Amino acid sequence: MALFKVETSRQGWYEQGMKFFATAAWGTEPALRDELRELRMRAVKCDRGGVHFQGDLLHAWKACLHSRIALRVFLPLAEFEASSEQRLYDGVREINWQDHLTPKHTLAVTAFCRSSSLTHTNYVAQKTKDAIVDQQRDKHGERSSVDRRDPDVDIFVHLKKDVATVYLDLAGESLHRRGYRKQTVEAPLKESLAAAILRLSGWDRQRPFFDPMCGSGTIAIEAALWSRGVAPGLSRDCFGFERWPGHDKTAQEKMAELRQQARDQVSVEGPKVLAADIDERALTAAKANAKAARAKIDFIRKSVMKIEPLSPAGMIVTNPPFGQRLEADKNFYDDLGAALRKLKRHRLAILLSQRRLERALKLKVEKFQLLFNGDIQCRLVIFEVNG
């Protein structure tokens, strides 16, 4: 029995009250919630792994275009009990796929399973695909081809406690891929995680900004683009939903309007953004990436141990290197803390992998947020240097 099923038509895409789910890296959900509220999404609510919101299809398009923190934006089509492969197959087949997919369009299906009778994600994806193409054969005498690399329509199945939710993925390629990362150094941050760190840091987008250990420049680039209101989706030629069958001429015109509005909102100037690193190779990569992103950043080669106060006092956000011997790391952080304690009236946000390294800084913690950098649990620690 279906718990819910969304019935849409090409004329019904712009109805109010449609439900969406924007996914995010673990720990960044509060930042995404605040971002979506700033974008004036409706009924915004945090959940594990993402944020729910409501609106019409234009709201979801706007989220894809403007969100710096979301990884994907999902439209739920149906939710139903799926304790067996037959029930999964039947539930998927009950969805009216001709509103979302024609035999001329390619598809790909991915799945997630937890605490359910069906435990293999690839098998769940396969059965979902079978139900879709079998319905197409019955109705049209032909079916969509599977394209796992670059499909026209991405479908995602979430199976938890024997309840399946079937989604359409509006993003297509993950939203964290901005397209400006031309060169990298070891273990770069995802762009979406860097954006979440910036929002969680409390930076007001007006005070001077400095990343003194910039690596390939992701934090500084995201800061420069965010402060000027450059929508991250403007670097994309096409989102996944723009390849859907229902994305007709009217929809194309509406999306063109959203893109033009985003361009019109970009500020020519922003606050001063600086980035430094002692590694020449890292600076070369950061400069190349900033140029590709059209981000306005002043780069300098300098050791973080020689850091100087900003004028006026500003925001320091950085992701220090880690992963060497613990004692060597501790000695580095002892010296780093001594350098940072000279930055009176500055606000600091530092991504740290170990509490011992945090204590080595000898700075008073204002607050922290647990985050995952890949599969490494970290703490984004906020400090205020008084004086």
C-alpha positions as CSV (number, residue, x, y, z in Angstrom):
1,M,0.0,0.0,0.0
2,A,1.3,3.4,-0.9
3,L,2.0,5.8,2.0
4,F,1.9,8.6,-0.5
5,K,2.2,9.1,-4.3
6,V,2.7,12.3,-6.2
7,E,0.7,12.7,-9.3
8,T,2.1,15.3,-11.6
9,S,1.5,16.5,-15.1
10,R,3.5,19.0,-17.1
11,Q,0.9,21.6,-16.2
12,G,1.1,20.8,-12.5
13,W,4.9,21.3,-12.0
14,Y,4.3,24.9,-10.7
15,E,1.7,24.0,-8.0
16,Q,2.5,25.2,-4.5
17,G,3.2,22.8,-1.7
18,M,5.5,20.4,-3.5
19,K,8.0,18.7,-1.2
20,F,11.7,18.5,-1.8
21,F,14.7,17.2,0.1
22,A,18.2,18.8,-0.3
23,T,21.0,16.5,0.8
24,A,24.1,17.6,2.6
25,A,27.2,16.2,4.2
26,W,26.8,15.0,7.8
27,G,27.1,17.9,10.2
28,T,26.4,20.6,7.6
29,E,22.6,20.3,7.8
30,P,22.2,23.4,10.1
31,A,24.2,25.5,7.6
32,L,22.0,24.3,4.7
33,R,18.9,25.0,6.7
34,D,20.0,28.6,7.3
35,E,21.0,28.9,3.6
36,L,17.6,27.7,2.3
37,R,15.8,30.1,4.7
38,E,17.9,32.9,3.4
39,L,16.8,31.9,-0.1
40,R,13.2,32.1,1.2
41,M,12.3,28.5,0.8
42,R,9.2,27.4,2.7
43,A,8.7,24.9,5.5
44,V,12.4,24.4,5.9
45,K,13.2,21.6,8.4
46,C,16.5,19.8,9.2
47,D,16.8,16.1,9.0
48,R,19.6,13.6,9.1
49,G,21.6,13.9,5.9
50,G,19.8,17.0,4.6
51,V,16.9,19.5,4.8
52,H,13.3,19.3,3.8
53,F,11.6,22.3,2.1
54,Q,8.4,23.1,0.1
55,G,7.4,25.2,-2.8
56,D,6.8,24.9,-6.5
57,L,9.3,23.6,-9.0
58,L,10.8,27.0,-9.4
59,H,11.9,26.9,-5.7
60,A,13.8,23.6,-6.4
61,W,15.4,25.1,-9.5
62,K,16.5,28.1,-7.4
63,A,18.0,25.8,-4.7
64,C,20.0,24.0,-7.4
65,L,21.2,27.4,-8.8
66,H,22.0,29.1,-5.5
67,S,22.8,26.6,-2.9
68,R,26.5,26.3,-2.0
69,I,26.0,23.6,0.6
70,A,23.5,21.1,-0.9
71,L,24.8,18.1,-2.7
72,R,21.6,17.2,-4.5
73,V,17.9,18.3,-4.5
74,F,15.4,15.4,-4.6
75,L,11.7,15.5,-5.6
76,P,9.9,12.5,-3.9
77,L,7.5,10.7,-6.2
78,A,6.1,7.9,-4.0
79,E,6.6,6.2,-0.7
80,F,5.4,2.6,-0.1
81,E,6.0,-0.5,1.9
82,A,8.7,-2.7,0.2
83,S,9.5,-5.7,2.4
84,S,10.0,-7.9,-0.6
85,E,11.3,-7.6,-4.1
86,Q,7.8,-8.0,-5.5
87,R,6.4,-5.2,-3.4
88,L,9.3,-3.0,-4.4
89,Y,8.7,-3.8,-8.1
90,D,4.9,-3.3,-7.8
91,G,5.3,0.0,-5.9
92,V,7.7,1.4,-8.5
93,R,5.5,0.2,-11.4
94,E,2.5,2.0,-9.9
95,I,4.2,5.4,-10.5
96,N,3.1,7.1,-13.7
97,W,6.5,7.3,-15.3
98,Q,5.4,8.8,-18.5
99,D,5.2,12.2,-16.8
100,H,8.9,11.9,-15.9
101,L,10.5,9.7,-18.5
102,T,10.0,8.8,-22.2
103,P,11.7,5.9,-24.0
104,K,13.8,8.5,-25.8
105,H,15.4,9.6,-22.5
106,T,18.2,7.7,-20.7
107,L,18.0,6.8,-17.0
108,A,20.1,5.7,-14.1
109,V,19.0,4.4,-10.7
110,T,20.9,4.4,-7.5
111,A,19.7,3.2,-4.1
112,F,20.4,3.2,-0.4
113,C,19.2,0.5,2.1
114,R,19.2,0.4,5.8
115,S,17.4,-1.8,8.4
116,S,15.3,-3.5,5.7
117,S,14.6,-7.0,4.3
118,L,16.2,-6.0,1.0
119,T,19.9,-5.3,1.8
120,H,21.7,-5.0,-1.5
121,T,21.6,-1.5,-3.0
122,N,22.5,-2.7,-6.5
123,Y,19.7,-5.3,-6.4
124,V,17.2,-2.6,-5.3
125,A,18.3,-0.3,-8.1
126,Q,18.0,-3.2,-10.6
127,K,14.5,-4.1,-9.5
128,T,13.5,-0.4,-9.7
129,K,14.9,-0.1,-13.2
130,D,13.1,-3.3,-14.3
131,A,9.7,-1.9,-13.0
132,I,10.2,1.3,-14.9
133,V,11.2,-0.1,-18.2
134,D,8.6,-2.9,-18.0
135,Q,5.9,-0.2,-17.7
136,Q,7.4,1.6,-20.7
137,R,7.3,-1.5,-22.8
138,D,3.7,-2.1,-22.0
139,K,2.7,1.5,-22.8
140,H,5.0,2.4,-25.7
141,G,6.5,-0.9,-27.0
142,E,10.0,0.5,-26.3
143,R,12.0,1.4,-23.3
144,S,14.7,3.8,-22.0
145,S,18.3,2.9,-22.1
146,V,20.5,2.9,-19.0
147,D,23.3,5.5,-18.9
148,R,25.1,5.4,-15.6
149,R,27.7,8.0,-16.6
150,D,25.4,10.8,-17.9
151,P,21.7,10.0,-17.8
152,D,18.9,12.3,-18.7
153,V,16.9,11.3,-15.6
154,D,18.5,10.3,-12.3
155,I,16.3,8.2,-10.0
156,F,17.1,7.5,-6.4
157,V,15.5,4.9,-4.1
158,H,15.8,5.2,-0.3
159,L,14.8,2.1,1.6
160,K,14.6,2.2,5.3
161,K,12.8,-0.2,7.7
162,D,11.1,-1.7,4.6
163,V,9.6,1.6,3.4
164,A,10.8,2.8,0.0
165,T,10.8,6.4,-1.1
166,V,11.4,7.0,-4.8
167,Y,12.9,10.3,-5.8
168,L,13.8,12.3,-8.9
169,D,17.2,14.0,-8.7
170,L,17.0,17.5,-10.0
171,A,20.7,18.2,-9.8
172,G,22.2,15.6,-12.1
173,E,25.9,15.9,-11.3
174,S,26.5,16.6,-7.7
175,L,26.1,20.3,-6.8
176,H,29.5,20.5,-5.0
177,R,31.2,20.3,-8.4
178,R,31.6,24.0,-9.4
179,G,33.9,23.4,-12.3
180,Y,36.7,25.7,-11.2
181,R,38.9,23.2,-9.6
182,K,41.7,22.9,-12.3
183,Q,44.5,21.9,-9.9
184,T,44.6,20.3,-6.5
185,V,46.9,19.4,-3.7
186,E,46.6,16.5,-1.2
187,A,43.2,16.1,0.4
188,P,41.3,19.1,-0.9
189,L,38.0,20.1,0.8
190,K,34.8,19.7,-1.2
191,E,33.5,23.0,-2.3
192,S,30.2,22.4,-0.5
193,L,32.0,21.6,2.8
194,A,34.1,24.8,2.5
195,A,30.9,26.8,1.9
196,A,29.3,25.2,5.0
197,I,32.4,26.0,7.1
198,L,32.1,29.6,6.0
199,R,28.5,29.9,7.0
200,L,29.0,28.1,10.3
201,S,32.0,30.3,11.1
202,G,29.7,33.3,11.5
203,W,31.5,35.4,8.9
204,D,29.3,38.4,8.0
205,R,30.6,38.7,4.4
206,Q,31.8,42.2,5.1
207,R,34.9,42.0,7.4
208,P,38.2,41.2,5.8
209,F,38.8,37.5,5.3
210,F,42.0,35.4,5.4
211,D,42.9,31.7,5.0
212,P,46.6,31.5,6.0
213,M,46.9,27.8,5.0
214,C,44.9,27.9,1.8
215,G,46.1,24.7,0.0
216,S,44.4,24.7,-3.4
217,G,42.3,27.7,-2.4
218,T,38.8,26.2,-2.0
219,I,37.9,28.1,1.3
220,A,39.1,31.4,0.0
221,I,37.4,31.0,-3.4
222,E,34.1,30.1,-1.8
223,A,34.5,33.1,0.5
224,A,35.1,35.5,-2.4
225,L,32.2,34.2,-4.5
226,W,29.8,34.1,-1.5
227,S,30.6,37.6,-0.4
228,R,29.8,38.9,-3.9
229,G,26.6,36.8,-4.3
230,V,27.9,34.7,-7.2
231,A,25.5,31.8,-7.5
232,P,27.5,28.6,-7.8
233,G,25.1,27.2,-10.4
234,L,25.9,29.9,-12.8
235,S,29.0,28.0,-13.8
236,R,26.8,25.1,-15.1
237,D,25.5,24.8,-18.6
238,C,22.7,22.4,-17.6
239,F,21.1,20.9,-14.5
240,G,19.6,17.4,-14.5
241,F,16.0,18.7,-14.6
242,E,16.7,20.7,-17.8
243,R,16.9,17.3,-19.6
244,W,13.5,16.1,-18.3
245,P,10.7,15.5,-20.8
246,G,8.5,18.2,-19.0
247,H,11.2,20.9,-19.3
248,D,9.5,22.5,-22.3
249,K,9.9,25.9,-23.9
250,T,8.0,27.7,-21.1
251,A,10.2,26.0,-18.5
252,Q,13.4,26.9,-20.4
253,E,12.3,30.6,-20.4
254,K,11.6,30.5,-16.7
255,M,15.0,29.0,-16.0
256,A,16.6,31.6,-18.2
257,E,14.9,34.3,-16.1
258,L,16.3,32.7,-12.9
259,R,19.8,32.7,-14.3
260,Q,19.6,36.3,-15.4
261,Q,18.3,37.4,-12.0
262,A,21.2,35.6,-10.4
263,R,23.7,37.4,-12.7
264,D,22.0,40.7,-11.9
265,Q,22.5,40.1,-8.1
266,V,26.3,39.7,-8.4
267,S,28.2,42.6,-6.7
268,V,31.2,43.9,-8.6
269,E,33.2,44.4,-5.4
270,G,33.3,42.5,-2.1
271,P,35.4,42.6,1.1
272,K,39.1,42.0,1.0
273,V,39.9,38.2,0.7
274,L,43.4,37.0,1.3
275,A,45.0,33.6,1.1
276,A,48.5,32.3,1.9
277,D,50.5,29.2,2.0
278,I,54.1,28.3,2.4
279,D,54.0,25.7,-0.3
280,E,54.6,27.2,-3.8
281,R,52.9,24.3,-5.5
282,A,49.8,24.9,-3.4
283,L,49.8,28.6,-4.3
284,T,50.1,27.8,-8.0
285,A,47.1,25.5,-7.8
286,A,45.1,28.0,-5.8
287,K,45.8,30.8,-8.2
288,A,44.8,28.7,-11.2
289,N,41.5,27.7,-9.4
290,A,40.7,31.3,-8.4
291,K,41.3,32.4,-12.0
292,A,38.9,29.7,-13.3
293,A,36.3,30.8,-10.7
294,R,36.8,34.5,-11.4
295,A,37.3,35.0,-7.7
296,K,39.0,38.1,-6.5
297,I,41.7,37.0,-4.0
298,D,45.1,38.4,-3.0
299,F,47.6,35.5,-2.7
300,I,50.9,35.6,-0.8
301,R,53.5,33.0,0.0
302,K,54.0,33.1,3.7
303,S,54.3,30.8,6.7
304,V,51.2,30.8,9.0
305,M,53.7,31.3,11.9
306,K,54.3,34.8,10.6
307,I,50.6,35.7,10.4
308,E,49.8,39.4,11.1
309,P,46.5,41.0,12.2
310,L,44.1,42.2,9.5
311,S,43.2,45.9,9.3
312,P,40.4,46.2,10.3
313,A,40.2,43.0,12.4
314,G,38.6,40.3,10.4
315,M,37.8,36.6,9.9
316,I,40.3,33.8,9.8
317,V,39.1,30.5,8.4
318,T,41.4,27.6,7.6
319,N,41.8,23.9,7.3
320,P,45.3,23.1,8.7
321,P,47.2,20.0,7.4
322,F,47.0,17.0,9.6
323,G,47.7,13.2,9.5
324,Q,51.4,13.2,10.4
325,R,52.8,11.9,13.7
326,L,50.7,13.1,16.6
327,E,53.6,14.6,18.5
328,A,54.8,16.5,15.4
329,D,51.3,17.8,14.9
330,K,51.1,18.9,18.5
331,N,54.3,20.8,18.2
332,F,53.0,22.5,15.1
333,Y,49.7,23.4,16.9
334,D,51.6,24.8,19.9
335,D,53.4,27.2,17.6
336,L,50.3,27.9,15.6
337,G,48.4,28.8,18.8
338,A,51.1,31.2,19.8
339,A,50.9,32.9,16.4
340,L,47.1,33.1,16.4
341,R,46.8,34.5,20.0
342,K,48.4,37.7,18.6
343,L,45.3,38.4,16.4
344,K,43.4,40.5,18.9
345,R,39.7,41.1,18.1
346,H,39.8,38.6,15.3
347,R,37.3,35.7,14.9
348,L,38.9,32.3,14.0
349,A,37.3,29.2,12.6
350,I,39.6,26.1,12.3
351,L,38.8,22.6,11.1
352,L,40.6,20.2,13.5
353,S,40.8,16.4,13.4
354,Q,41.7,15.8,17.0
355,R,40.8,17.3,20.4
356,R,44.4,17.2,21.5
357,L,45.4,19.5,18.7
358,E,42.5,21.8,19.6
359,R,43.8,22.0,23.2
360,A,47.4,22.7,21.9
361,L,46.2,26.0,20.5
362,K,45.4,27.3,24.0
363,L,42.5,29.5,22.7
364,K,39.2,29.9,24.4
365,V,36.5,27.9,22.4
366,E,33.4,29.9,21.7
367,K,31.5,27.0,20.0
368,F,32.1,24.0,17.8
369,Q,30.3,21.9,15.2
370,L,31.1,18.2,14.4
371,L,31.6,17.7,10.6
372,F,32.9,15.0,8.4
373,N,35.7,15.7,5.9
374,G,35.3,12.7,3.7
375,D,35.3,9.8,6.2
376,I,37.3,11.8,8.9
377,Q,35.3,13.2,11.8
378,C,36.4,16.7,12.6
379,R,35.4,19.6,14.7
380,L,35.0,23.1,13.3
381,V,36.1,25.1,16.3
382,I,35.2,28.8,16.6
383,F,37.5,31.1,18.6
384,E,37.3,34.8,19.5
385,V,40.6,36.4,20.3
386,N,39.9,39.1,22.9
387,G,42.1,42.0,23.7
